[in-house]
Amino acid sequence: MSKEDFRKLTLHKKIQKLYTEGTFVVAIRYYAYKVNLYLLGKEYVEVFYNHKYDRIDKIEFLNQRHSRMKFYLDQIRLAEI
């Protein structure tokens, strides 16, 4: 599945795809979120879980230029994509 096809999926379908085909890598805390990082094929995908409202607010591909990368790299070494 292409990135564009994944982006077009509903939130529910994205969750299903990640939980059935993805591999959990690590979880970090980022502001109000617990962010779970998954490897789906050759792409890393972040799942933003909001504890206050007990819901997943968004699922998006990892932006390796984001400052959030520091939190991941403190814990693991991400494979080159």
Biopython code that builds the backbone (N, CA, C, O; Angstrom):
import numpy as np
from Bio.PDB.StructureBuilder import StructureBuilder

atoms = [
    (1, "MET", "N", (0.845, -1.179, 0.000)),
    (1, "MET", "CA", (0.000, 0.000, 0.000)),
    (1, "MET", "C", (0.889, 1.240, 0.000)),
    (1, "MET", "O", (1.864, 1.315, 0.747)),
    (2, "SER", "N", (0.548, 2.198, -0.833)),
    (2, "SER", "CA", (1.331, 3.428, -0.914)),
    (2, "SER", "C", (1.009, 4.346, 0.261)),
    (2, "SER", "O", (-0.004, 4.177, 0.940)),
    (3, "LYS", "N", (1.878, 5.307, 0.484)),
    (3, "LYS", "CA", (1.640, 6.289, 1.547)),
    (3, "LYS", "C", (0.332, 7.035, 1.286)),
    (3, "LYS", "O", (-0.459, 7.274, 2.199)),
    (4, "GLU", "N", (0.125, 7.395, 0.030)),
    (4, "GLU", "CA", (-1.075, 8.147, -0.324)),
    (4, "GLU", "C", (-2.340, 7.327, -0.059)),
    (4, "GLU", "O", (-3.330, 7.861, 0.440)),
    (5, "ASP", "N", (-2.310, 6.038, -0.391)),
    (5, "ASP", "CA", (-3.464, 5.167, -0.122)),
    (5, "ASP", "C", (-3.714, 5.052, 1.372)),
    (5, "ASP", "O", (-4.863, 5.070, 1.814)),
    (6, "PHE", "N", (-2.641, 4.932, 2.159)),
    (6, "PHE", "CA", (-2.783, 4.842, 3.615)),
    (6, "PHE", "C", (-3.397, 6.120, 4.168)),
    (6, "PHE", "O", (-4.274, 6.072, 5.031)),
    (7, "ARG", "N", (-2.933, 7.261, 3.671)),
    (7, "ARG", "CA", (-3.457, 8.549, 4.155)),
    (7, "ARG", "C", (-4.956, 8.688, 3.896)),
    (7, "ARG", "O", (-5.654, 9.360, 4.655)),
    (8, "LYS", "N", (-5.451, 8.061, 2.838)),
    (8, "LYS", "CA", (-6.868, 8.165, 2.472)),
    (8, "LYS", "C", (-7.779, 7.283, 3.332)),
    (8, "LYS", "O", (-8.997, 7.461, 3.329)),
    (9, "LEU", "N", (-7.197, 6.344, 4.059)),
    (9, "LEU", "CA", (-7.994, 5.453, 4.898)),
    (9, "LEU", "C", (-8.634, 6.222, 6.052)),
    (9, "LEU", "O", (-8.114, 7.252, 6.483)),
    (10, "THR", "N", (-9.755, 5.721, 6.544)),
    (10, "THR", "CA", (-10.356, 6.305, 7.742)),
    (10, "THR", "C", (-9.453, 5.993, 8.928)),
    (10, "THR", "O", (-8.592, 5.116, 8.851)),
    (11, "LEU", "N", (-9.650, 6.702, 10.003)),
    (11, "LEU", "CA", (-8.858, 6.457, 11.207)),
    (11, "LEU", "C", (-9.010, 5.007, 11.654)),
    (11, "LEU", "O", (-8.025, 4.359, 12.010)),
    (12, "HIS", "N", (-10.229, 4.500, 11.637)),
    (12, "HIS", "CA", (-10.479, 3.117, 12.049)),
    (12, "HIS", "C", (-9.710, 2.122, 11.167)),
    (12, "HIS", "O", (-9.133, 1.163, 11.680)),
    (13, "LYS", "N", (-9.698, 2.344, 9.864)),
    (13, "LYS", "CA", (-8.991, 1.442, 8.936)),
    (13, "LYS", "C", (-7.470, 1.534, 9.130)),
    (13, "LYS", "O", (-6.762, 0.534, 9.007)),
    (14, "LYS", "N", (-6.979, 2.736, 9.432)),
    (14, "LYS", "CA", (-5.546, 2.894, 9.707)),
    (14, "LYS", "C", (-5.158, 2.092, 10.946)),
    (14, "LYS", "O", (-4.128, 1.418, 10.967)),
    (15, "ILE", "N", (-5.993, 2.173, 11.971)),
    (15, "ILE", "CA", (-5.739, 1.431, 13.212)),
    (15, "ILE", "C", (-5.706, -0.063, 12.923)),
    (15, "ILE", "O", (-4.793, -0.762, 13.363)),
    (16, "GLN", "N", (-6.694, -0.555, 12.187)),
    (16, "GLN", "CA", (-6.736, -1.975, 11.840)),
    (16, "GLN", "C", (-5.477, -2.404, 11.094)),
    (16, "GLN", "O", (-4.884, -3.438, 11.403)),
    (17, "LYS", "N", (-5.079, -1.608, 10.117)),
    (17, "LYS", "CA", (-3.908, -1.945, 9.298)),
    (17, "LYS", "C", (-2.652, -2.002, 10.165)),
    (17, "LYS", "O", (-1.857, -2.934, 10.047)),
    (18, "LEU", "N", (-2.474, -1.016, 11.027)),
    (18, "LEU", "CA", (-1.281, -0.997, 11.886)),
    (18, "LEU", "C", (-1.258, -2.174, 12.843)),
    (18, "LEU", "O", (-0.215, -2.800, 13.031)),
    (19, "TYR", "N", (-2.391, -2.481, 13.445)),
    (19, "TYR", "CA", (-2.423, -3.551, 14.438)),
    (19, "TYR", "C", (-2.327, -4.935, 13.814)),
    (19, "TYR", "O", (-1.891, -5.877, 14.476)),
    (20, "THR", "N", (-2.727, -5.079, 12.546)),
    (20, "THR", "CA", (-2.652, -6.395, 11.905)),
    (20, "THR", "C", (-1.383, -6.569, 11.080)),
    (20, "THR", "O", (-0.875, -7.685, 10.965)),
    (21, "GLU", "N", (-0.859, -5.485, 10.501)),
    (21, "GLU", "CA", (0.291, -5.610, 9.611)),
    (21, "GLU", "C", (1.537, -4.890, 10.105)),
    (21, "GLU", "O", (2.635, -5.136, 9.607)),
    (22, "GLY", "N", (1.376, -4.006, 11.078)),
    (22, "GLY", "CA", (2.512, -3.234, 11.574)),
    (22, "GLY", "C", (3.207, -3.912, 12.733)),
    (22, "GLY", "O", (2.700, -4.866, 13.323)),
    (23, "THR", "N", (4.380, -3.394, 13.042)),
    (23, "THR", "CA", (5.166, -3.883, 14.170)),
    (23, "THR", "C", (5.393, -2.723, 15.134)),
    (23, "THR", "O", (5.939, -1.688, 14.752)),
    (24, "PHE", "N", (4.972, -2.900, 16.378)),
    (24, "PHE", "CA", (5.196, -1.868, 17.390)),
    (24, "PHE", "C", (6.682, -1.730, 17.642)),
    (24, "PHE", "O", (7.386, -2.730, 17.781)),
    (25, "VAL", "N", (7.170, -0.487, 17.703)),
    (25, "VAL", "CA", (8.595, -0.225, 17.914)),
    (25, "VAL", "C", (8.852, 0.337, 19.309)),
    (25, "VAL", "O", (9.633, -0.227, 20.075)),
    (26, "VAL", "N", (8.195, 1.447, 19.634)),
    (26, "VAL", "CA", (8.442, 2.111, 20.914)),
    (26, "VAL", "C", (7.318, 3.115, 21.180)),
    (26, "VAL", "O", (6.616, 3.533, 20.259)),
    (27, "ALA", "N", (7.158, 3.494, 22.443)),
    (27, "ALA", "CA", (6.196, 4.534, 22.821)),
    (27, "ALA", "C", (6.952, 5.650, 23.520)),
    (27, "ALA", "O", (7.888, 5.407, 24.282)),
    (28, "ILE", "N", (6.532, 6.872, 23.249)),
    (28, "ILE", "CA", (7.110, 8.042, 23.919)),
    (28, "ILE", "C", (5.969, 8.908, 24.444)),
    (28, "ILE", "O", (4.821, 8.771, 24.022)),
    (29, "ARG", "N", (6.303, 9.786, 25.358)),
    (29, "ARG", "CA", (5.364, 10.815, 25.817)),
    (29, "ARG", "C", (5.734, 12.096, 25.082)),
    (29, "ARG", "O", (6.902, 12.475, 25.002)),
    (30, "TYR", "N", (4.705, 12.754, 24.545)),
    (30, "TYR", "CA", (4.934, 14.006, 23.828)),
    (30, "TYR", "C", (3.759, 14.931, 24.125)),
    (30, "TYR", "O", (2.665, 14.755, 23.589)),
    (31, "TYR", "N", (3.998, 15.916, 24.981)),
    (31, "TYR", "CA", (2.969, 16.824, 25.465)),
    (31, "TYR", "C", (1.803, 16.014, 26.022)),
    (31, "TYR", "O", (2.003, 15.218, 26.938)),
    (32, "ALA", "N", (0.593, 16.193, 25.498)),
    (32, "ALA", "CA", (-0.579, 15.512, 26.054)),
    (32, "ALA", "C", (-0.752, 14.107, 25.484)),
    (32, "ALA", "O", (-1.744, 13.436, 25.768)),
    (33, "TYR", "N", (0.206, 13.665, 24.685)),
    (33, "TYR", "CA", (0.046, 12.396, 23.978)),
    (33, "TYR", "C", (1.009, 11.311, 24.433)),
    (33, "TYR", "O", (2.128, 11.573, 24.875)),
    (34, "LYS", "N", (0.533, 10.103, 24.307)),
    (34, "LYS", "CA", (1.411, 8.945, 24.283)),
    (34, "LYS", "C", (1.489, 8.619, 22.790)),
    (34, "LYS", "O", (0.466, 8.359, 22.156)),
    (35, "VAL", "N", (2.683, 8.632, 22.240)),
    (35, "VAL", "CA", (2.854, 8.387, 20.813)),
    (35, "VAL", "C", (3.474, 7.013, 20.628)),
    (35, "VAL", "O", (4.592, 6.755, 21.073)),
    (36, "ASN", "N", (2.737, 6.144, 19.969)),
    (36, "ASN", "CA", (3.238, 4.808, 19.662)),
    (36, "ASN", "C", (3.809, 4.825, 18.251)),
    (36, "ASN", "O", (3.171, 5.305, 17.314)),
    (37, "LEU", "N", (5.002, 4.300, 18.116)),
    (37, "LEU", "CA", (5.657, 4.242, 16.815)),
    (37, "LEU", "C", (5.583, 2.816, 16.291)),
    (37, "LEU", "O", (5.928, 1.864, 16.990)),
    (38, "TYR", "N", (5.124, 2.684, 15.045)),
    (38, "TYR", "CA", (5.003, 1.391, 14.383)),
    (38, "TYR", "C", (5.819, 1.390, 13.097)),
    (38, "TYR", "O", (6.032, 2.431, 12.475)),
    (39, "LEU", "N", (6.265, 0.216, 12.720)),
    (39, "LEU", "CA", (6.899, 0.029, 11.422)),
    (39, "LEU", "C", (5.882, -0.701, 10.549)),
    (39, "LEU", "O", (5.459, -1.811, 10.872)),
    (40, "LEU", "N", (5.496, -0.075, 9.451)),
    (40, "LEU", "CA", (4.538, -0.647, 8.507)),
    (40, "LEU", "C", (5.240, -0.754, 7.160)),
    (40, "LEU", "O", (5.430, 0.245, 6.467)),
    (41, "GLY", "N", (5.620, -1.964, 6.801)),
    (41, "GLY", "CA", (6.435, -2.128, 5.596)),
    (41, "GLY", "C", (7.794, -1.507, 5.856)),
    (41, "GLY", "O", (8.535, -1.954, 6.731)),
    (42, "LYS", "N", (8.117, -0.474, 5.089)),
    (42, "LYS", "CA", (9.393, 0.229, 5.263)),
    (42, "LYS", "C", (9.197, 1.626, 5.836)),
    (42, "LYS", "O", (10.135, 2.422, 5.878)),
    (43, "GLU", "N", (7.987, 1.920, 6.275)),
    (43, "GLU", "CA", (7.658, 3.259, 6.777)),
    (43, "GLU", "C", (7.339, 3.223, 8.265)),
    (43, "GLU", "O", (6.722, 2.279, 8.761)),
    (44, "TYR", "N", (7.770, 4.269, 8.969)),
    (44, "TYR", "CA", (7.411, 4.433, 10.375)),
    (44, "TYR", "C", (6.150, 5.278, 10.467)),
    (44, "TYR", "O", (6.008, 6.279, 9.764)),
    (45, "VAL", "N", (5.236, 4.866, 11.339)),
    (45, "VAL", "CA", (3.953, 5.542, 11.504)),
    (45, "VAL", "C", (3.750, 5.834, 12.984)),
    (45, "VAL", "O", (3.986, 4.978, 13.837)),
    (46, "GLU", "N", (3.303, 7.064, 13.278)),
    (46, "GLU", "CA", (3.047, 7.467, 14.657)),
    (46, "GLU", "C", (1.539, 7.457, 14.935)),
    (46, "GLU", "O", (0.732, 7.893, 14.114)),
    (47, "VAL", "N", (1.192, 6.949, 16.113)),
    (47, "VAL", "CA", (-0.195, 6.942, 16.571)),
    (47, "VAL", "C", (-0.255, 7.821, 17.816)),
    (47, "VAL", "O", (0.393, 7.529, 18.821)),
    (48, "PHE", "N", (-1.033, 8.897, 17.746)),
    (48, "PHE", "CA", (-1.124, 9.870, 18.831)),
    (48, "PHE", "C", (-2.347, 9.572, 19.691)),
    (48, "PHE", "O", (-3.486, 9.806, 19.286)),
    (49, "TYR", "N", (-2.084, 9.050, 20.888)),
    (49, "TYR", "CA", (-3.154, 8.695, 21.814)),
    (49, "TYR", "C", (-3.291, 9.782, 22.874)),
    (49, "TYR", "O", (-2.323, 10.129, 23.551)),
    (50, "ASN", "N", (-4.486, 10.308, 23.008)),
    (50, "ASN", "CA", (-4.783, 11.367, 23.969)),
    (50, "ASN", "C", (-5.382, 10.724, 25.221)),
    (50, "ASN", "O", (-6.513, 10.239, 25.194)),
    (51, "HIS", "N", (-4.624, 10.722, 26.309)),
    (51, "HIS", "CA", (-5.084, 10.103, 27.561)),
    (51, "HIS", "C", (-6.290, 10.827, 28.154)),
    (51, "HIS", "O", (-7.208, 10.194, 28.674)),
    (52, "LYS", "N", (-6.281, 12.135, 28.073)),
    (52, "LYS", "CA", (-7.348, 12.920, 28.691)),
    (52, "LYS", "C", (-8.718, 12.545, 28.125)),
    (52, "LYS", "O", (-9.699, 12.460, 28.863)),
    (53, "TYR", "N", (-8.775, 12.327, 26.835)),
    (53, "TYR", "CA", (-10.046, 12.013, 26.186)),
    (53, "TYR", "C", (-10.170, 10.536, 25.792)),
    (53, "TYR", "O", (-11.164, 10.135, 25.186)),
    (54, "ASP", "N", (-9.167, 9.734, 26.136)),
    (54, "ASP", "CA", (-9.172, 8.302, 25.862)),
    (54, "ASP", "C", (-9.497, 8.003, 24.391)),
    (54, "ASP", "O", (-10.425, 7.261, 24.069)),
    (55, "ARG", "N", (-8.688, 8.616, 23.517)),
    (55, "ARG", "CA", (-8.917, 8.419, 22.084)),
    (55, "ARG", "C", (-7.627, 8.612, 21.292)),
    (55, "ARG", "O", (-6.674, 9.239, 21.753)),
    (56, "ILE", "N", (-7.632, 8.060, 20.107)),
    (56, "ILE", "CA", (-6.547, 8.296, 19.161)),
    (56, "ILE", "C", (-6.929, 9.526, 18.359)),
    (56, "ILE", "O", (-7.961, 9.540, 17.687)),
    (57, "ASP", "N", (-6.098, 10.560, 18.427)),
    (57, "ASP", "CA", (-6.398, 11.806, 17.731)),
    (57, "ASP", "C", (-5.913, 11.815, 16.295)),
    (57, "ASP", "O", (-6.558, 12.393, 15.421)),
    (58, "LYS", "N", (-4.766, 11.171, 16.046)),
    (58, "LYS", "CA", (-4.274, 11.154, 14.667)),
    (58, "LYS", "C", (-3.254, 10.046, 14.475)),
    (58, "LYS", "O", (-2.633, 9.557, 15.419)),
    (59, "ILE", "N", (-3.110, 9.675, 13.227)),
    (59, "ILE", "CA", (-2.117, 8.692, 12.813)),
    (59, "ILE", "C", (-1.445, 9.274, 11.583)),
    (59, "ILE", "O", (-2.106, 9.617, 10.603)),
    (60, "GLU", "N", (-0.121, 9.381, 11.644)),
    (60, "GLU", "CA", (0.589, 9.959, 10.504)),
    (60, "GLU", "C", (1.980, 9.343, 10.363)),
    (60, "GLU", "O", (2.514, 8.746, 11.297)),
    (61, "PHE", "N", (2.543, 9.504, 9.182)),
    (61, "PHE", "CA", (3.889, 9.008, 8.939)),
    (61, "PHE", "C", (4.889, 9.842, 9.717)),
    (61, "PHE", "O", (4.710, 11.048, 9.888)),
    (62, "LEU", "N", (5.935, 9.194, 10.182)),
    (62, "LEU", "CA", (6.973, 9.854, 10.959)),
    (62, "LEU", "C", (7.707, 10.877, 10.103)),
    (62, "LEU", "O", (8.173, 10.569, 9.006)),
    (63, "ASN", "N", (7.800, 12.083, 10.614)),
    (63, "ASN", "CA", (8.594, 13.131, 9.985)),
    (63, "ASN", "C", (9.954, 13.123, 10.677)),
    (63, "ASN", "O", (10.080, 13.564, 11.819)),
    (64, "GLN", "N", (10.957, 12.624, 9.987)),
    (64, "GLN", "CA", (12.267, 12.464, 10.624)),
    (64, "GLN", "C", (12.994, 13.780, 10.860)),
    (64, "GLN", "O", (14.076, 13.790, 11.446)),
    (65, "ARG", "N", (12.419, 14.881, 10.415)),
    (65, "ARG", "CA", (13.022, 16.199, 10.673)),
    (65, "ARG", "C", (12.391, 16.887, 11.881)),
    (65, "ARG", "O", (12.834, 17.957, 12.299)),
    (66, "HIS", "N", (11.360, 16.266, 12.433)),
    (66, "HIS", "CA", (10.647, 16.871, 13.574)),
    (66, "HIS", "C", (11.494, 16.752, 14.839)),
    (66, "HIS", "O", (12.260, 15.800, 14.991)),
    (67, "SER", "N", (11.357, 17.709, 15.737)),
    (67, "SER", "CA", (12.108, 17.687, 17.000)),
    (67, "SER", "C", (11.743, 16.477, 17.858)),
    (67, "SER", "O", (12.502, 16.108, 18.754)),
    (68, "ARG", "N", (10.599, 15.861, 17.598)),
    (68, "ARG", "CA", (10.179, 14.671, 18.332)),
    (68, "ARG", "C", (11.153, 13.506, 18.128)),
    (68, "ARG", "O", (11.192, 12.585, 18.944)),
    (69, "MET", "N", (11.925, 13.540, 17.068)),
    (69, "MET", "CA", (12.888, 12.474, 16.787)),
    (69, "MET", "C", (13.857, 12.267, 17.946)),
    (69, "MET", "O", (14.304, 11.147, 18.188)),
    (70, "LYS", "N", (14.182, 13.339, 18.659)),
    (70, "LYS", "CA", (15.109, 13.220, 19.788)),
    (70, "LYS", "C", (14.599, 12.206, 20.812)),
    (70, "LYS", "O", (15.379, 11.431, 21.366)),
    (71, "PHE", "N", (13.290, 12.213, 21.058)),
    (71, "PHE", "CA", (12.717, 11.289, 22.039)),
    (71, "PHE", "C", (12.850, 9.834, 21.589)),
    (71, "PHE", "O", (13.087, 8.942, 22.404)),
    (72, "TYR", "N", (12.695, 9.607, 20.288)),
    (72, "TYR", "CA", (12.859, 8.250, 19.765)),
    (72, "TYR", "C", (14.318, 7.821, 19.810)),
    (72, "TYR", "O", (14.639, 6.712, 20.236)),
    (73, "LEU", "N", (15.189, 8.703, 19.370)),
    (73, "LEU", "CA", (16.600, 8.351, 19.263)),
    (73, "LEU", "C", (17.271, 8.188, 20.615)),
    (73, "LEU", "O", (18.327, 7.563, 20.713)),
    (74, "ASP", "N", (16.668, 8.745, 21.658)),
    (74, "ASP", "CA", (17.173, 8.510, 23.019)),
    (74, "ASP", "C", (16.956, 7.060, 23.446)),
    (74, "ASP", "O", (17.669, 6.552, 24.311)),
    (75, "GLN", "N", (15.963, 6.389, 22.833)),
    (75, "GLN", "CA", (15.588, 5.045, 23.240)),
    (75, "GLN", "C", (16.014, 3.945, 22.264)),
    (75, "GLN", "O", (16.369, 2.839, 22.671)),
    (76, "ILE", "N", (15.971, 4.270, 20.965)),
    (76, "ILE", "CA", (16.247, 3.247, 19.960)),
    (76, "ILE", "C", (17.027, 3.845, 18.795)),
    (76, "ILE", "O", (17.186, 5.060, 18.671)),
    (77, "ARG", "N", (17.496, 2.958, 17.968)),
    (77, "ARG", "CA", (18.134, 3.400, 16.733)),
    (77, "ARG", "C", (17.213, 3.012, 15.581)),
    (77, "ARG", "O", (16.969, 1.830, 15.342)),
    (78, "LEU", "N", (16.706, 4.016, 14.872)),
    (78, "LEU", "CA", (15.787, 3.744, 13.780)),
    (78, "LEU", "C", (16.567, 3.342, 12.541)),
    (78, "LEU", "O", (17.602, 3.929, 12.228)),
    (79, "ALA", "N", (16.065, 2.342, 11.844)),
    (79, "ALA", "CA", (16.704, 1.896, 10.611)),
    (79, "ALA", "C", (16.565, 2.967, 9.552)),
    (79, "ALA", "O", (15.571, 3.692, 9.520)),
    (80, "GLU", "N", (17.548, 3.067, 8.693)),
    (80, "GLU", "CA", (17.482, 3.993, 7.574)),
    (80, "GLU", "C", (16.331, 3.587, 6.669)),
    (80, "GLU", "O", (16.118, 2.403, 6.409)),
    (81, "ILE", "N", (15.605, 4.562, 6.200)),
    (81, "ILE", "CA", (14.485, 4.260, 5.304)),
    (81, "ILE", "C", (14.934, 4.482, 3.873)),
    (81, "ILE", "O", (14.151, 4.287, 2.943)),
]
sb = StructureBuilder()
sb.init_structure("model")
sb.init_model(0)
sb.init_chain("A")
sb.init_seg("    ")
for serial, (resi, resn, name, xyz) in enumerate(atoms, 1):
    if name == "N":
        sb.init_residue(resn, " ", resi, " ")
    sb.init_atom(name, np.array(xyz, "f"), 0.0, 1.0, " ", f" {name:<3s}", serial, name[0])
structure = sb.get_structure()
